């Protein structure tokens, strides 16, 4: 009985020791977030990330369904979305002309317009949070920009400020990184458009050899329009655009899906 009791006590000690190690590791891993919760300190980057990320994702979703435009012109209505023509010709037997030569640049421009007001508000909220906790804050102008790079979307806050309590901290800018595969989708879309210009169509299966997480759906409509829908099957991010190139008059072909 004594042996069993000692063995049980030893098991409890081991479990407690493991739990303490896990708690210590979690404390150091999530120290900025814990500091925010406890009110001891603020991590500006963590605060801004939590503020802006809920605004970024819906904006990206709208742009990705409409060929990188919030309010597109030169579009086709397809399944409830205004899908922008990135390449178009009204003529038969002719290859299309590019309608948006810098798709990624336009996506970034539109994204900036959609989230700028919220980004500026996030900085003002950060300043207010510092002041609530007894800090003195001296700040300058506020500006922001979003950029799409491989593997992420970066929101840069140009917001110089000096935060003072017992000591002073000076900040010039803050960068928030949000995981995203939109860069690859936009790169592939640009390549598909180039093929539409050159030969009037695109062999989508070639891209799957180099991008194993990629799915491309190409839907051909009776008016000669092709709807391209690119999907990263891991992150479920999508990008959709339209093209009308090397089209034939009615009667030469039927609607088909590839």
Backbone bond lengths (Angstrom), bond angles and torsions (degrees), N, CA, C in turn:
res aa  C-N    CA-C-N  psi(-1)  N-CA   C-N-CA  omega(-1)  CA-C   N-CA-C  phi
1 X - - - 1.462 - - 1.526 111.09 -
2 X 1.359 115.93 -42.20 1.468 119.28 177.80 1.521 111.15 -62.15
3 X 1.357 114.87 -38.54 1.469 119.15 -179.88 1.525 110.15 -62.97
4 X 1.342 116.76 -44.71 1.456 120.88 -179.35 1.523 111.26 -65.07
5 X 1.350 116.41 -37.97 1.455 120.57 179.47 1.522 110.85 -64.96
6 X 1.362 116.13 -44.66 1.464 119.98 179.37 1.523 110.99 -64.38
7 X 1.326 115.02 -38.62 1.467 119.03 179.61 1.522 110.68 -64.85
8 X 1.331 117.22 -40.19 1.458 121.28 177.48 1.510 112.01 -64.48
9 X 1.337 116.64 -40.48 1.459 120.56 177.88 1.519 111.30 -64.39
10 X 1.330 115.59 -40.28 1.474 119.83 179.08 1.528 110.62 -63.18
11 X 1.332 116.44 -39.89 1.474 119.93 178.85 1.520 110.82 -62.53
12 X 1.345 115.69 -42.61 1.468 119.98 178.69 1.521 110.87 -62.29
13 X 1.348 117.08 -43.75 1.466 120.84 178.69 1.526 111.11 -59.70
14 X 1.324 117.04 -41.43 1.472 121.24 -179.30 1.532 110.12 -64.48
15 X 1.342 115.86 -44.07 1.468 119.87 -179.99 1.526 110.83 -62.61
16 X 1.342 116.35 -43.42 1.470 120.47 179.30 1.519 110.74 -63.09
17 X 1.345 116.16 -41.91 1.468 120.26 -179.82 1.518 111.19 -62.65
18 X 1.339 116.35 -43.36 1.469 120.38 178.79 1.526 110.11 -63.25
19 X 1.341 116.82 -42.81 1.466 120.73 179.56 1.519 111.13 -61.49
20 X 1.337 117.63 -40.96 1.465 120.42 178.77 1.518 111.42 -63.81
21 X 1.340 116.87 -41.24 1.466 120.57 178.86 1.521 110.32 -62.05
22 X 1.357 116.68 -43.43 1.463 120.66 179.90 1.526 110.58 -63.21
23 X 1.342 117.02 -42.98 1.464 121.07 179.83 1.516 110.99 -62.07
24 X 1.342 116.95 -42.80 1.469 121.00 179.38 1.526 111.00 -63.38
25 X 1.349 116.36 -43.58 1.458 120.19 179.31 1.533 110.95 -63.20
26 X 1.335 116.55 -43.35 1.466 119.88 178.95 1.518 111.46 -64.25
27 X 1.333 116.56 -35.74 1.464 120.07 179.76 1.520 111.13 -61.33
28 X 1.345 116.04 -47.72 1.465 119.15 -178.69 1.525 111.50 -72.21
29 X 1.341 117.04 -31.95 1.462 120.02 -178.82 1.516 111.43 -70.20
30 X 1.341 116.94 -40.59 1.466 121.50 -176.84 1.522 111.50 -112.45
31 X 1.328 116.47 32.60 1.459 120.08 -176.41 1.519 113.75 -58.07
32 X 1.377 119.49 -43.14 1.473 118.52 179.52 1.525 112.54 -61.34
33 X 1.357 116.36 -44.27 1.455 119.66 -179.66 1.521 111.08 -65.30
34 X 1.347 117.19 -40.29 1.457 120.84 179.25 1.522 109.93 -64.05
35 X 1.342 115.68 -39.70 1.462 119.73 178.07 1.518 111.37 -60.82
36 X 1.343 115.87 -39.52 1.466 119.14 178.30 1.523 111.41 -63.79
37 X 1.337 115.61 -43.18 1.454 120.07 -177.83 1.517 111.06 -65.37
38 X 1.322 116.62 -43.97 1.453 120.65 -178.05 1.521 112.83 -76.63
39 X 1.326 116.99 -14.69 1.453 120.20 178.21 1.518 113.74 82.50
40 X 1.343 117.66 12.03 1.457 119.41 -177.50 1.522 111.70 -82.19
41 X 1.302 117.00 -36.72 1.451 120.18 -178.10 1.516 108.99 -154.18
42 X 1.317 115.21 163.20 1.465 120.83 179.55 1.516 108.60 -118.32
43 X 1.320 116.57 133.50 1.453 121.76 169.39 1.528 106.86 -97.85
44 X 1.334 119.01 105.18 1.471 120.46 -174.90 1.525 113.24 -55.63
45 X 1.334 116.82 -42.62 1.460 119.39 -178.37 1.523 111.69 -65.13
46 X 1.338 116.76 -42.30 1.465 120.30 178.72 1.526 110.65 -64.68
47 X 1.328 115.79 -40.85 1.468 120.53 179.70 1.525 110.28 -62.46
48 X 1.340 117.01 -47.42 1.460 120.80 -178.14 1.526 111.58 -67.95
49 X 1.319 116.85 -35.88 1.471 119.86 177.58 1.524 110.50 -62.44
50 X 1.329 116.77 -46.96 1.450 119.98 178.61 1.516 113.21 -62.87
51 X 1.329 116.83 -27.37 1.462 121.59 -179.08 1.523 112.37 -81.52
52 X 1.347 117.98 -42.04 1.463 120.57 -171.07 1.527 113.58 -92.29
53 X 1.319 118.70 -26.90 1.470 120.35 -175.08 1.528 112.81 -58.98
54 X 1.342 120.24 -41.90 1.468 119.02 177.87 1.524 113.87 -62.84
55 X 1.339 117.28 -19.57 1.468 121.39 178.21 1.526 110.86 -86.74
56 X 1.332 117.37 -33.45 1.461 122.56 -176.04 1.521 111.49 -66.88
57 X 1.313 117.17 -48.87 1.465 120.45 -171.84 1.527 113.73 -62.51
58 X 1.343 120.42 -45.74 1.473 118.80 176.22 1.524 112.91 -63.68
59 X 1.340 117.17 -36.31 1.468 120.47 179.08 1.525 110.45 -65.32
60 X 1.318 116.90 -43.85 1.467 121.24 178.04 1.526 110.23 -61.71
61 X 1.307 117.12 -39.21 1.467 121.38 -179.74 1.527 111.51 -62.92
62 X 1.334 117.02 -42.62 1.469 120.44 177.98 1.523 111.10 -63.31
63 X 1.321 116.71 -47.98 1.470 120.65 -178.22 1.521 111.52 -64.55
64 X 1.319 116.98 -37.41 1.462 120.28 -176.28 1.525 112.11 -70.50
65 X 1.333 117.62 -24.56 1.462 120.83 177.99 1.516 112.66 -82.71
66 X 1.341 116.98 -15.81 1.463 121.23 -172.20 1.524 112.55 -123.77
67 X 1.330 115.72 30.57 1.457 119.21 173.30 1.504 114.46 66.26
68 X 1.341 118.07 29.62 1.472 126.42 175.63 1.527 113.16 86.59
69 X 1.339 118.35 16.38 1.465 121.62 179.61 1.526 110.85 -122.66
70 X 1.340 115.62 140.90 1.453 119.51 172.77 1.528 110.39 -78.23
71 X 1.324 116.73 -43.60 1.464 122.51 178.19 1.529 108.25 -128.63
72 X 1.316 117.55 80.03 1.465 120.28 -172.93 1.524 113.40 -72.18
73 X 1.319 114.27 148.97 1.456 122.13 167.18 1.527 106.60 -113.46
74 X 1.325 116.87 153.41 1.450 118.44 -176.74 1.516 110.55 67.47
75 X 1.323 116.75 60.85 1.460 121.63 -175.04 1.520 109.96 -131.65
76 X 1.315 115.56 170.15 1.449 122.51 171.95 1.528 108.03 -122.07
77 X 1.316 117.47 136.28 1.458 121.27 176.97 1.526 108.50 -77.71
78 X 1.306 115.32 123.48 1.467 119.57 -176.37 1.520 108.85 -145.61
79 X 1.325 116.26 115.17 1.464 123.35 178.49 1.534 111.94 52.75
80 X 1.325 114.79 43.31 1.455 120.14 174.74 1.511 115.44 84.35
81 X 1.333 118.43 0.70 1.469 121.84 179.97 1.524 110.57 -117.23
82 X 1.337 115.35 151.27 1.461 121.70 174.42 1.527 107.27 -92.27
83 X 1.318 116.95 95.94 1.460 121.40 -174.06 1.524 109.40 -89.34
84 X 1.292 116.07 117.07 1.462 122.45 -176.58 1.526 111.41 -69.24
85 X 1.351 115.41 135.85 1.467 120.07 169.72 1.526 108.34 -76.30
86 X 1.310 117.88 113.22 1.463 120.71 173.86 1.522 111.00 -85.20
87 X 1.335 116.01 -16.35 1.458 121.02 176.10 1.535 106.64 -147.38
88 X 1.346 116.92 134.16 1.465 117.79 -172.36 1.522 111.67 -155.83
89 X 1.334 114.51 143.40 1.461 122.31 164.91 1.514 107.87 -143.37
90 X 1.323 115.74 141.86 1.464 120.91 179.07 1.516 110.85 -87.82
91 X 1.340 116.75 -10.02 1.463 121.79 -175.94 1.519 111.22 -89.14
92 X 1.324 115.43 156.72 1.452 120.78 171.61 1.526 109.96 -86.88
93 X 1.318 115.60 155.76 1.471 123.57 174.67 1.527 113.33 65.69
94 X 1.327 118.66 8.13 1.465 121.75 -178.68 1.533 110.03 -116.54
95 X 1.324 114.72 145.12 1.462 118.33 174.20 1.531 109.34 -77.37
96 X 1.315 114.79 160.09 1.470 120.49 -170.20 1.526 112.70 -82.29
97 X 1.312 114.66 168.19 1.462 123.32 175.26 1.527 108.60 -111.54
98 X 1.318 116.23 136.48 1.463 120.72 -179.03 1.520 110.15 -62.82
99 X 1.322 116.49 130.87 1.458 122.04 179.93 1.534 112.37 -97.17
100 X 1.319 116.22 -24.05 1.465 120.94 178.20 1.533 107.77 -139.18
101 X 1.336 116.97 96.78 1.471 120.35 -173.74 1.521 114.41 -69.59
102 X 1.315 119.18 -20.24 1.464 121.82 -178.21 1.528 109.05 -127.33
103 X 1.332 115.47 79.47 1.464 120.39 -174.20 1.522 111.37 -63.18
104 X 1.317 117.91 -45.49 1.461 120.42 -179.37 1.528 110.86 -64.25
105 X 1.329 116.52 -43.62 1.457 120.46 179.17 1.516 111.69 -62.02
106 X 1.344 116.36 -39.15 1.461 119.16 178.81 1.526 110.62 -69.17
107 X 1.339 117.07 -38.33 1.470 120.79 177.96 1.530 109.70 -59.99
108 X 1.324 117.01 -45.05 1.463 120.75 178.99 1.526 111.59 -63.71
109 X 1.333 116.27 -41.77 1.467 120.80 179.61 1.526 110.80 -61.07
110 X 1.332 116.54 -47.69 1.460 120.82 -179.71 1.528 111.46 -65.65
111 X 1.325 116.12 -39.45 1.461 120.17 179.15 1.524 110.63 -63.31
112 X 1.326 116.36 -41.01 1.470 120.50 177.32 1.523 111.47 -59.04
113 X 1.329 115.88 -44.43 1.457 119.98 -178.92 1.525 111.51 -63.72
114 X 1.326 116.18 -35.82 1.456 120.61 -175.94 1.527 113.03 -75.63
115 X 1.332 117.52 -29.64 1.475 118.93 -173.04 1.523 113.63 -112.21
116 X 1.336 118.15 -2.89 1.463 119.88 -174.04 1.529 112.32 -60.22
117 X 1.328 116.95 -45.15 1.470 119.30 -178.66 1.529 110.78 -60.19
118 X 1.327 116.61 -43.46 1.462 120.51 179.61 1.522 110.64 -67.45
119 X 1.332 117.47 -39.42 1.466 120.80 179.59 1.524 110.92 -61.10
120 X 1.328 116.63 -44.30 1.467 120.10 178.16 1.526 111.49 -64.12
121 X 1.339 115.47 -38.51 1.460 119.19 178.33 1.525 110.73 -65.72
122 X 1.322 117.46 -36.42 1.464 120.95 178.49 1.530 110.94 -59.86
123 X 1.332 116.47 -40.68 1.470 120.17 178.90 1.526 110.17 -66.50
124 X 1.314 116.79 -43.25 1.468 119.58 178.86 1.533 110.96 -62.83
125 X 1.339 115.72 -38.50 1.468 119.30 176.95 1.522 111.48 -64.68
126 X 1.333 116.15 -37.03 1.465 120.58 177.60 1.524 110.45 -62.16
127 X 1.332 116.08 -44.87 1.465 120.27 178.60 1.525 110.50 -60.98
128 X 1.330 116.46 -43.67 1.464 120.43 178.92 1.525 111.54 -62.60
129 X 1.328 116.70 -37.48 1.469 120.59 179.39 1.529 110.64 -65.42
130 X 1.333 115.93 -41.57 1.469 119.28 175.54 1.529 110.20 -59.07
131 X 1.322 116.43 -46.55 1.464 120.31 -176.64 1.527 111.69 -65.47
132 X 1.324 117.87 -35.04 1.466 121.04 176.88 1.527 111.37 -62.38
133 X 1.309 116.09 -28.59 1.466 120.57 -177.74 1.525 112.11 -94.52
134 X 1.318 116.71 13.66 1.449 120.23 173.41 1.510 115.62 89.68
135 X 1.315 117.69 11.63 1.463 120.87 178.00 1.529 109.72 -87.39
136 X 1.307 115.63 151.67 1.470 121.98 170.32 1.523 107.33 -101.28
137 X 1.322 116.11 126.74 1.463 120.69 -174.82 1.522 109.72 -120.30
138 X 1.321 115.11 127.12 1.463 122.03 171.19 1.520 107.30 -112.22
139 X 1.330 116.87 121.17 1.465 119.45 -174.26 1.523 111.06 -129.70
140 X 1.331 114.37 160.06 1.462 121.67 176.75 1.515 110.42 -111.12
141 X 1.312 116.95 -150.36 1.456 121.62 179.84 1.519 111.88 -70.55
142 X 1.307 115.45 161.49 1.459 121.71 -179.09 1.523 109.40 -122.20
143 X 1.326 116.13 132.49 1.457 121.63 174.47 1.527 107.70 -146.32
144 X 1.322 115.79 161.30 1.458 119.52 -179.33 1.514 110.24 -149.01
145 X 1.308 116.38 158.83 1.458 121.66 176.25 1.524 109.02 -153.82
146 X 1.327 115.38 146.81 1.465 121.22 178.25 1.523 109.03 -114.32
147 X 1.302 116.55 137.42 1.461 121.23 178.36 1.522 109.20 -134.05
148 X 1.328 115.00 145.71 1.457 121.75 -178.81 1.520 108.15 -107.45
149 X 1.309 117.09 118.71 1.465 123.30 -178.42 1.529 107.53 -128.50
150 X 1.339 117.72 166.76 1.468 118.78 -178.86 1.526 112.52 -54.69
151 X 1.328 115.34 122.68 1.455 121.39 174.16 1.509 116.40 85.01
152 X 1.344 118.25 -3.75 1.462 118.02 -176.33 1.526 112.47 -164.31
153 X 1.314 114.41 164.20 1.462 123.04 168.15 1.523 106.27 -113.94
154 X 1.326 116.82 127.69 1.464 121.65 -178.37 1.522 109.02 -108.73
155 X 1.320 115.72 125.36 1.464 121.07 173.06 1.524 107.01 -105.96
156 X 1.308 116.25 116.72 1.461 121.89 -178.63 1.519 109.87 -102.44
157 X 1.320 115.91 126.52 1.457 122.29 178.24 1.530 108.58 -105.59
158 X 1.302 117.11 112.82 1.466 121.15 173.76 1.523 106.59 -90.24
159 X 1.333 116.10 95.90 1.465 120.34 -172.78 1.524 109.83 -144.70
160 X 1.327 117.78 76.65 1.470 119.71 -179.35 1.527 111.43 -61.89
161 X 1.328 115.65 133.78 1.460 120.14 178.33 1.526 109.99 -157.14
162 X 1.316 114.16 153.52 1.458 121.81 173.91 1.515 108.08 -119.48
163 X 1.323 115.96 125.84 1.464 122.08 -176.56 1.522 108.28 -112.92
164 X 1.323 116.23 123.34 1.466 120.60 -173.33 1.525 110.88 -127.85
165 X 1.320 114.60 132.27 1.468 120.91 168.25 1.519 106.35 -134.94
166 X 1.316 118.40 -94.61 1.465 119.96 170.83 1.523 110.36 -85.32
167 X 1.331 114.77 -33.73 1.463 121.45 174.79 1.525 108.24 -127.29
168 X 1.311 116.14 171.54 1.461 120.77 -179.02 1.526 110.90 -112.90
169 X 1.333 114.83 141.22 1.461 122.05 173.62 1.519 107.93 -123.14
170 X 1.336 115.70 130.94 1.450 120.68 178.92 1.529 109.84 -107.65
171 X 1.324 115.97 134.37 1.457 121.89 177.57 1.522 108.71 -127.27
172 X 1.314 115.56 142.06 1.457 120.99 175.69 1.521 111.14 -106.26
173 X 1.324 115.06 -41.34 1.457 119.51 -178.02 1.528 109.51 -155.66
174 X 1.323 114.77 166.33 1.458 121.56 178.66 1.524 108.29 -136.54
175 X 1.320 116.86 141.11 1.460 121.64 176.50 1.524 109.63 -118.95
176 X 1.317 115.02 129.98 1.466 121.35 175.87 1.525 107.97 -112.76
177 X 1.321 117.28 128.43 1.460 122.45 -178.52 1.522 109.90 -110.54
178 X 1.334 115.93 127.94 1.456 122.65 179.83 1.526 108.09 -120.52
179 X 1.315 117.22 124.43 1.459 121.07 -177.47 1.530 110.65 -61.61
180 X 1.329 115.98 133.12 1.463 120.93 -178.95 1.525 109.45 -164.65
181 X 1.321 116.37 145.86 1.468 122.27 174.99 1.528 111.12 -107.33
182 X 1.333 116.47 22.33 1.459 120.48 -177.86 1.531 111.97 -64.99
183 X 1.323 117.24 -30.89 1.470 120.24 179.97 1.529 110.16 -56.71
184 X 1.330 117.50 -48.79 1.461 121.27 -179.10 1.527 111.06 -63.47
185 X 1.331 117.39 -40.90 1.459 120.03 -179.55 1.523 111.23 -63.58
186 X 1.318 117.16 -39.89 1.466 120.84 178.89 1.525 111.34 -70.07
187 X 1.328 116.28 -37.14 1.468 120.23 177.00 1.526 110.82 -62.88
188 X 1.332 116.62 -44.44 1.462 120.88 179.75 1.526 110.40 -66.78
189 X 1.335 117.69 -40.68 1.461 121.03 178.12 1.522 110.86 -59.40
190 X 1.322 116.86 -41.90 1.470 121.17 178.87 1.527 110.57 -62.58
191 X 1.328 116.66 -40.51 1.457 120.88 178.26 1.528 111.41 -65.72
192 X 1.319 117.12 -40.70 1.462 120.88 177.94 1.533 110.85 -62.46
193 X 1.314 116.51 -40.37 1.467 121.05 178.61 1.530 110.18 -63.31
194 X 1.306 117.18 -40.89 1.467 120.34 178.59 1.529 111.26 -60.84
195 X 1.337 116.09 -38.18 1.467 119.44 176.64 1.520 111.49 -67.29
196 X 1.330 115.99 -36.86 1.469 119.59 176.93 1.526 110.83 -61.92
197 X 1.323 116.46 -37.24 1.465 121.08 178.66 1.524 110.89 -68.69
198 X 1.328 116.20 -43.21 1.466 120.22 -172.68 1.527 112.94 -77.14
199 X 1.331 117.16 -47.55 1.467 119.61 -172.73 1.526 113.26 -124.48
200 X 1.335 117.59 -1.08 1.454 120.06 176.65 1.507 115.72 84.83
201 X 1.340 117.25 2.80 1.465 120.67 179.42 1.527 107.79 -163.14
202 X 1.341 116.52 179.69 1.454 119.59 -179.21 1.519 109.71 -146.78
203 X 1.339 115.81 135.23 1.464 122.14 177.86 1.535 108.21 -85.75
204 X 1.307 116.19 92.91 1.462 120.67 -172.11 1.520 113.58 -66.58
205 X 1.319 117.65 -26.51 1.476 119.71 -176.76 1.526 112.58 -64.80
206 X 1.313 117.87 -23.06 1.463 120.85 179.60 1.529 111.72 -64.28
207 X 1.314 116.52 -34.04 1.467 120.38 -177.51 1.525 111.89 -70.94
208 X 1.324 116.54 -27.87 1.460 120.32 -176.85 1.521 112.10 -67.59
209 X 1.334 117.19 -21.88 1.464 120.76 177.69 1.521 111.75 -68.42
210 X 1.314 116.77 -30.20 1.464 121.58 -175.71 1.528 112.78 -101.86
211 X 1.310 116.79 -18.40 1.468 121.13 -178.96 1.532 108.96 -126.73
212 X 1.334 117.40 85.45 1.475 120.34 -175.35 1.528 114.29 -63.58
213 X 1.328 117.45 -20.97 1.472 120.40 179.77 1.526 112.20 -91.85
214 X 1.336 116.30 7.36 1.463 120.94 -173.83 1.527 111.96 -97.38
215 X 1.310 115.41 141.14 1.463 122.93 171.03 1.530 107.25 -128.30
216 X 1.328 116.42 129.66 1.464 120.95 179.07 1.526 108.91 -120.79
217 X 1.321 116.04 124.07 1.455 121.81 174.52 1.530 107.85 -111.18
218 X 1.338 115.93 126.55 1.468 120.87 178.85 1.523 108.08 -120.21
219 X 1.313 116.26 116.94 1.468 121.72 -177.90 1.521 108.78 -112.10
220 X 1.324 116.70 122.00 1.466 122.07 178.97 1.523 109.33 -97.10
221 X 1.335 115.53 127.71 1.453 121.78 179.62 1.526 110.39 -101.35
222 X 1.331 116.58 164.82 1.465 120.87 -173.78 1.525 113.52 -66.77
223 X 1.333 117.85 -22.42 1.468 119.31 -179.78 1.523 112.38 -86.04
224 X 1.324 116.98 5.52 1.462 120.83 179.96 1.515 113.90 95.70
225 X 1.311 117.47 -5.90 1.472 121.64 178.36 1.522 110.35 -72.91
226 X 1.313 114.85 142.16 1.466 121.42 171.92 1.525 108.40 -117.61
227 X 1.319 116.08 130.34 1.460 122.48 175.96 1.521 107.97 -102.24
228 X 1.330 116.73 118.60 1.461 122.19 176.95 1.533 108.64 -101.65
229 X 1.320 115.38 127.16 1.462 120.94 175.95 1.531 108.51 -123.88
230 X 1.320 115.23 113.01 1.465 122.07 -179.13 1.527 108.59 -101.46
231 X 1.325 116.51 133.35 1.465 120.94 -178.34 1.518 110.17 -134.30
232 X 1.334 116.49 132.89 1.462 120.89 166.97 1.528 105.82 -87.96
233 X 1.324 117.60 112.86 1.460 121.17 -171.67 1.526 112.17 -71.41
234 X 1.328 118.46 -14.83 1.462 121.73 178.82 1.524 110.53 -85.07
235 X 1.334 116.79 -52.79 1.469 121.00 -178.58 1.521 112.63 -87.74
236 X 1.353 117.13 -14.40 1.463 124.28 -178.20 1.533 112.60 66.78
237 X 1.333 117.95 15.58 1.459 121.05 173.14 1.522 109.33 -73.62
238 X 1.335 115.77 148.26 1.453 120.85 -176.43 1.525 111.07 -135.51
239 X 1.324 114.81 159.04 1.465 120.77 170.24 1.519 107.40 -144.90
240 X 1.331 115.85 128.68 1.465 121.94 -175.78 1.520 110.20 -124.80
241 X 1.326 116.13 136.58 1.461 120.30 175.97 1.523 109.06 -149.71
242 X 1.336 116.24 167.82 1.464 122.11 -179.12 1.519 110.58 -118.81
243 X 1.330 114.81 154.12 1.465 121.36 174.49 1.531 108.67 -145.87
244 X 1.321 115.46 143.28 1.470 120.71 171.76 1.516 107.08 -129.38
245 X 1.325 114.82 108.94 1.465 120.43 -173.57 1.523 109.87 -147.87
246 X 1.322 115.81 140.25 1.461 122.60 178.85 1.531 110.94 49.61
247 X 1.317 115.24 52.69 1.462 121.04 -177.43 1.525 110.77 -88.77
248 X 1.343 114.70 154.17 1.457 121.31 179.01 1.518 109.44 -113.19
249 X 1.323 117.42 153.04 1.472 120.07 178.06 1.522 111.35 -61.41
250 X 1.322 115.70 158.73 1.459 121.18 178.54 1.513 110.37 -55.85
251 X 1.324 116.25 138.11 1.451 120.38 -179.33 1.506 113.16 105.82
252 X 1.370 117.08 -18.79 1.457 120.64 179.43 1.532 112.45 -87.66
253 X 1.329 117.52 -16.75 1.462 119.23 -178.00 1.508 110.26 -158.80
254 X 1.296 115.63 160.30 1.454 122.73 179.23 1.516 109.03 -111.54
255 X 1.326 116.15 160.18 1.463 120.73 177.08 1.517 108.98 -62.76
256 X 1.308 116.41 133.49 1.459 120.73 178.44 1.518 109.33 -144.81
257 X 1.294 115.21 158.57 1.448 121.74 178.87 1.513 109.87 -118.86
258 X 1.275 113.75 141.02 1.463 119.99 174.09 1.501 108.52 -126.52
